[in-house]
Amino acid sequence: MTAVLGEDDIYRTSTQYRLWAFTPESLSSLRTTTNSLAADGVRAAIRKSREQNDGNHHNENPNGALSLGMEVDCLTIEEEQKLVGFYCVKAMQLADVCEFPTNVKATAVQYLKRFYLSNSPMTYHPKEIMLSALFLSTKTENHYTSLRSFTSKVPKTTAEDIIAPEFLLTQGLRFTFDVRHPQRGLEGGFMDLVALAKGQQGMSLQQEMLNIEPLAQGRKKAKNSGDLVQRIQIAHGKAKDTLKSSALLTDAYFHYTPSQIWLSAFMLADEPLTAFYLRSKLSANRALLAKLVDVLQNCGETIQASPSADPGDAEMRDLIKIDKKLYKCRNPEKVDLVSINKAQKRDSNETGEDGVDEKTAKKRKLEGQRSNLAADDIFGPALGATNGD
C-alpha cells in the first residue's frame, strides 16, 4: 500500500525546513559564531594591511602593536542585526519602486537574512548584497527583469555592482533558492472561511460563526453571511499587510512554518474569528488545539516585536552611528567586490574552469575531439591509425 504524504511531511522535505529552521538558541549561537569569526578576520586583515602600508613607521610608535589592529572596535551582534534589518527595509522599498510583486520582495528579504547567518556585515556590506539579493529574487521567482532595467532604478550603481556579489550570495544561501511564504496559505484560509460563512460546509458551522463575539466592544454580532464575509475580508486585509511587512523583518521564517505564520497574522487581525476557525478544524483533538494556539501566540509576539519598516529619527541616528563604526571595522580584503569578481574570472580564464593551465586544457580538448571522431565511425578508427602507419 502506497503511503500518502501529508502537507507537514512534504514541508519537512523542503530545504527551508532542513537547512533554514532553527530554535531560538541555535539561531543565537550561529550568529554569535559568525560575529566572532568575522571580528577575528577583520582584525587580522587590518593588521596585515597596516603592516604592508605603514612599513617601518609603526616601529617608531611605542604602542605599535596596538596600532596594528588590537584597537579595532568591531560590530556587536545587535548592531549587525540592526544594520541588516535596515537594508531589509531598503530592499522592500526598492522592490516597491521597481513594482515587483510581493513574492519577489519577500524572497529578497529572506535571502538577505539567510546570507547574514553565515556572513557578517563587517565582511560584506549589506548595501552591496541587498541589490544582488533583490535581482536574484526576480530570477528565482520567475519575474523577468533585465539587468539594464534594474540598474536604471538604482542611482550611482553599475551592472557589475549588482552581479559581482551574486556568486558569494548563492554560496551563502547554500545554493538553495526556494522560499516558502505564508501568503499562499493565507489566501487558502481566506477562501475556506468565506465558504464557512456562506454555509457551504454546513449550516451548523455557519450558525456558530454568526455567534462569534464582535472584535470590538460596542459592535453588534454578524446578522447574515454578508456581514461575516465583510469581517473576514477586513481581517484578511490586515493579515496580508502584516505578512508583507512586519513578518518579513523578524526571525519568524526561521522559527515557524508558513502556515503558523499566516495563522498568527490572522490571529493578530481577528482573534475570535481565528479561534473559531481553529476549533472547526481541530475540535476532535483539544490537546493539539491548545498546543497550536500557544505556538501561534508566541509567533504573534515575534511578529509584533518587528523593527519598524519606517525608522524614526532616533533609529536613523543609531543606524548612522553603526554605519560609521562599520566604516572603521570592515575587512579591507573584501571591500571591492567588483575587483575581486574580475580577478576570479581572470584567474579562471588563465587556468581553465577545472583549475588546469591553458596548455593542458588545449591538449585535453584535442584528445576529446579525436575520441569523438573515432566514436563516430561505426567500424572504429582506421587500421594503423594509432601507430602512425
FENTA-V224354 format. One record per residue. N is the residue number from 1. PHI is phi in whole degrees, 0 to 359 (none if undefined). PSI is psi in radians with two decimals (* if undefined). OMEGA is omega in whole degrees, -180 to 180 (none if undefined). Layout:
BEGIN
N&PHI&PSI&OMEGA + N&PHI&PSI&OMEGA
END
This chain:
BEGIN
1&none&2.28&-177 + 2&283&2.26&179 + 3&285&2.43&180 + 4&259&2.15&-180 + 5&277&2.30&175 + 6&276&3.06&-179 + 7&298&-0.65&179 + 8&295&-0.72&179 + 9&297&-0.71&180 + 10&295&-0.74&-180 + 11&297&-0.63&-179 + 12&291&-0.26&176 + 13&273&-0.17&-177 + 14&285&2.69&177 + 15&292&-0.47&179 + 16&298&-0.70&179 + 17&282&-0.75&-174 + 18&286&-0.60&-174 + 19&247&-0.40&-171 + 20&236&0.40&175 + 21&250&2.25&-175 + 22&222&2.69&167 + 23&280&2.79&177 + 24&304&-0.65&-179 + 25&292&-0.78&-179 + 26&292&-0.60&178 + 27&293&-0.74&178 + 28&296&-0.71&179 + 29&296&-0.71&180 + 30&297&-0.76&180 + 31&293&-0.63&178 + 32&296&-0.78&179 + 33&297&-0.78&180 + 34&299&-0.78&-180 + 35&297&-0.74&-178 + 36&294&-0.79&179 + 37&296&-0.71&-180 + 38&294&-0.72&179 + 39&298&-0.75&177 + 40&297&-0.74&179 + 41&295&-0.69&179 + 42&296&-0.82&-179 + 43&298&-0.73&180 + 44&294&-0.73&-178 + 45&292&-0.72&179 + 46&293&-0.69&178 + 47&298&-0.78&180 + 48&296&-0.74&-179 + 49&296&-0.73&-179 + 50&290&-0.59&177 + 51&297&-0.69&-179 + 52&287&-0.68&-176 + 53&279&-0.65&-175 + 54&277&-0.41&-178 + 55&62&-2.17&-178 + 56&267&0.00&-176 + 57&297&-0.62&-177 + 58&290&-0.30&179 + 59&290&-0.38&179 + 60&282&-0.24&-179 + 61&270&2.11&180 + 62&298&-0.39&177 + 63&255&0.66&-175 + 64&303&-0.71&-179 + 65&299&-0.64&-180 + 66&292&-0.66&-177 + 67&287&-0.24&-177 + 68&269&0.25&172 + 69&137&-0.32&-177 + 70&295&-0.40&-176 + 71&271&-0.01&-177 + 72&298&2.12&-180 + 73&264&1.78&-175 + 74&276&2.83&179 + 75&293&2.54&172 + 76&276&2.96&178 + 77&299&-0.74&-179 + 78&297&-0.71&179 + 79&293&-0.68&177 + 80&299&-0.77&-178 + 81&295&-0.67&178 + 82&296&-0.72&-179 + 83&292&-0.78&178 + 84&297&-0.73&178 + 85&299&-0.69&179 + 86&297&-0.74&-179 + 87&283&-0.34&169 + 88&295&-0.73&176 + 89&297&-0.74&179 + 90&298&-0.66&178 + 91&296&-0.70&178 + 92&295&-0.72&180 + 93&294&-0.74&179 + 94&294&-0.64&177 + 95&298&-0.67&177 + 96&293&-0.68&178 + 97&298&-0.71&-180 + 98&279&-0.07&-179 + 99&59&0.72&176 + 100&280&2.59&178 + 101&292&2.92&-175 + 102&301&-0.68&-177 + 103&295&-0.60&177 + 104&293&-0.79&179 + 105&300&-0.84&-177 + 106&295&-0.69&179 + 107&294&-0.73&179 + 108&300&-0.74&180 + 109&296&-0.75&179 + 110&292&-0.57&175 + 111&299&-0.77&179 + 112&299&-0.82&-178 + 113&295&-0.67&178 + 114&291&-0.73&-178 + 115&300&-0.72&-176 + 116&275&0.25&167 + 117&279&-0.54&-178 + 118&244&0.03&178 + 119&226&2.71&-177 + 120&246&2.57&173 + 121&302&-0.41&178 + 122&291&-0.38&179 + 123&265&-0.84&179 + 124&231&2.10&-176 + 125&293&2.33&-178 + 126&300&-0.47&180 + 127&298&-0.70&-179 + 128&286&-0.73&-179 + 129&290&-0.59&-178 + 130&301&-0.78&-179 + 131&295&-0.76&180 + 132&294&-0.67&-180 + 133&295&-0.71&-180 + 134&292&-0.73&179 + 135&292&-0.69&178 + 136&298&-0.66&-179 + 137&294&-0.48&176 + 138&293&-0.52&180 + 139&279&-0.78&-177 + 140&288&-0.40&178 + 141&262&0.21&176 + 142&57&0.71&175 + 143&243&1.56&-172 + 144&300&2.25&174 + 145&216&2.21&-180 + 146&288&2.63&179 + 147&298&-0.67&180 + 148&297&-0.78&180 + 149&297&-0.75&-180 + 150&294&-0.75&-179 + 151&298&-0.61&-179 + 152&295&-0.35&-180 + 153&273&-0.14&-176 + 154&244&1.91&-179 + 155&298&2.57&175 + 156&55&0.67&-179 + 157&225&2.39&177 + 158&257&2.90&178 + 159&299&-0.62&180 + 160&295&-0.60&178 + 161&300&-0.59&-177 + 162&278&-0.67&-176 + 163&279&-0.57&-173 + 164&307&-0.77&-178 + 165&277&0.02&-169 + 166&298&-0.74&-179 + 167&292&-0.68&175 + 168&301&-0.73&180 + 169&297&-0.81&-179 + 170&295&-0.57&174 + 171&296&-0.79&179 + 172&297&-0.50&178 + 173&275&0.01&-179 + 174&60&0.54&178 + 175&57&0.53&175 + 176&244&2.04&-172 + 177&250&-0.12&-178 + 178&283&2.24&175 + 179&234&2.13&179 + 180&270&2.00&-177 + 181&261&2.71&-180 + 182&277&-0.15&-175 + 183&298&-0.68&-179 + 184&295&-0.70&177 + 185&296&-0.65&178 + 186&299&-0.74&-180 + 187&295&-0.67&178 + 188&294&-0.74&177 + 189&296&-0.67&178 + 190&299&-0.82&180 + 191&295&-0.63&179 + 192&295&-0.75&179 + 193&294&-0.69&178 + 194&298&-0.70&178 + 195&297&-0.69&176 + 196&296&-0.74&-179 + 197&296&-0.54&-179 + 198&271&0.05&178 + 199&79&0.26&-178 + 200&284&-0.19&178 + 201&241&0.41&176 + 202&119&2.37&-178 + 203&289&-0.47&-180 + 204&293&-0.69&177 + 205&292&-0.64&178 + 206&296&-0.73&179 + 207&296&-0.71&177 + 208&297&-0.61&179 + 209&291&-0.62&179 + 210&293&-0.40&-179 + 211&270&0.04&178 + 212&297&2.40&180 + 213&297&2.48&178 + 214&297&2.73&-175 + 215&292&-0.64&-179 + 216&236&2.60&178 + 217&295&2.53&-180 + 218&93&-0.26&178 + 219&269&2.69&-179 + 220&268&2.74&176 + 221&291&2.78&178 + 222&295&2.43&-179 + 223&262&-0.43&-177 + 224&208&3.14&-178 + 225&296&-0.55&179 + 226&297&-0.72&177 + 227&295&-0.68&180 + 228&295&-0.78&-180 + 229&298&-0.68&179 + 230&297&-0.73&179 + 231&295&-0.72&178 + 232&297&-0.73&-179 + 233&296&-0.70&179 + 234&295&-0.80&179 + 235&296&-0.69&179 + 236&299&-0.76&180 + 237&297&-0.75&179 + 238&295&-0.76&-180 + 239&296&-0.68&180 + 240&297&-0.73&178 + 241&296&-0.67&179 + 242&297&-0.74&-179 + 243&291&-0.45&-180 + 244&275&-0.17&-176 + 245&228&-1.44&-173 + 246&303&-0.80&-176 + 247&298&-0.55&-179 + 248&289&-0.51&-172 + 249&269&0.02&179 + 250&254&-3.06&176 + 251&267&0.33&-176 + 252&303&-0.69&-179 + 253&296&-0.49&-179 + 254&279&-0.40&-173 + 255&251&-0.40&-172 + 256&229&2.77&179 + 257&279&2.81&178 + 258&304&-0.69&-179 + 259&293&-0.64&178 + 260&293&-0.62&-179 + 261&291&-0.78&-178 + 262&289&-0.61&177 + 263&294&-0.63&177 + 264&294&-0.74&178 + 265&296&-0.67&179 + 266&291&-0.64&178 + 267&294&-0.64&176 + 268&295&-0.53&-179 + 269&279&-0.67&-178 + 270&203&1.60&-176 + 271&294&-0.77&180 + 272&299&-0.71&-180 + 273&294&-0.72&179 + 274&294&-0.70&179 + 275&299&-0.71&177 + 276&297&-0.77&-178 + 277&299&-0.72&179 + 278&293&-0.70&178 + 279&296&-0.65&-179 + 280&294&-0.41&-178 + 281&262&-0.51&-172 + 282&234&0.50&-178 + 283&297&-0.45&-178 + 284&276&-0.15&-178 + 285&227&1.43&-176 + 286&295&-0.63&-179 + 287&296&-0.78&178 + 288&295&-0.68&179 + 289&300&-0.81&-179 + 290&297&-0.70&179 + 291&295&-0.73&-180 + 292&295&-0.74&179 + 293&300&-0.70&179 + 294&297&-0.75&178 + 295&297&-0.75&-179 + 296&294&-0.64&177 + 297&294&-0.71&177 + 298&295&-0.71&177 + 299&296&-0.71&178 + 300&299&-0.69&177 + 301&296&-0.67&177 + 302&298&-0.77&-179 + 303&295&-0.72&-179 + 304&292&-0.40&179 + 305&276&0.20&-177 + 306&297&2.45&172 + 307&296&2.73&-176 + 308&291&2.44&175 + 309&281&-0.08&178 + 310&223&1.40&-175 + 311&304&2.39&178 + 312&278&-3.07&-177 + 313&298&-0.74&-179 + 314&296&-0.74&179 + 315&295&-0.70&180 + 316&294&-0.67&177 + 317&297&-0.70&178 + 318&295&-0.74&-180 + 319&293&-0.66&178 + 320&296&-0.70&178 + 321&298&-0.75&179 + 322&295&-0.71&-179 + 323&294&-0.65&176 + 324&294&-0.67&177 + 325&295&-0.70&179 + 326&297&-0.62&-179 + 327&302&-0.55&-178 + 328&269&-0.17&-177 + 329&231&0.50&174 + 330&278&2.59&177 + 331&289&1.98&-175 + 332&295&-0.33&-180 + 333&280&-0.21&-175 + 334&240&0.26&-174 + 335&287&-0.84&-175 + 336&264&1.55&-177 + 337&291&-0.53&179 + 338&295&-0.81&179 + 339&294&-0.68&178 + 340&298&-0.74&180 + 341&295&-0.73&179 + 342&296&-0.73&180 + 343&297&-0.70&179 + 344&295&-0.71&178 + 345&294&-0.71&180 + 346&296&-0.77&179 + 347&297&-0.65&-180 + 348&294&-0.68&-180 + 349&291&-0.59&-178 + 350&285&-0.62&-175 + 351&258&-0.20&-176 + 352&91&2.74&-175 + 353&296&-0.51&-178 + 354&262&0.23&173 + 355&87&0.18&180 + 356&259&2.81&-179 + 357&287&2.92&-174 + 358&297&-0.68&-179 + 359&297&-0.78&180 + 360&295&-0.67&-180 + 361&297&-0.71&179 + 362&293&-0.68&180 + 363&297&-0.77&179 + 364&296&-0.67&180 + 365&295&-0.74&180 + 366&295&-0.73&179 + 367&297&-0.66&179 + 368&295&-0.69&179 + 369&295&-0.73&178 + 370&297&-0.72&-179 + 371&296&-0.70&179 + 372&294&-0.68&178 + 373&297&-0.71&180 + 374&293&-0.66&-179 + 375&290&-0.49&-180 + 376&290&-0.43&180 + 377&274&2.01&-174 + 378&295&-0.35&179 + 379&265&0.07&-180 + 380&84&-3.13&-178 + 381&291&2.78&180 + 382&300&2.60&180 + 383&297&2.34&179 + 384&81&0.04&-178 + 385&293&-0.51&-176 + 386&284&-0.39&180 + 387&250&0.14&172 + 388&83&0.11&180 + 389&284&*&none
END
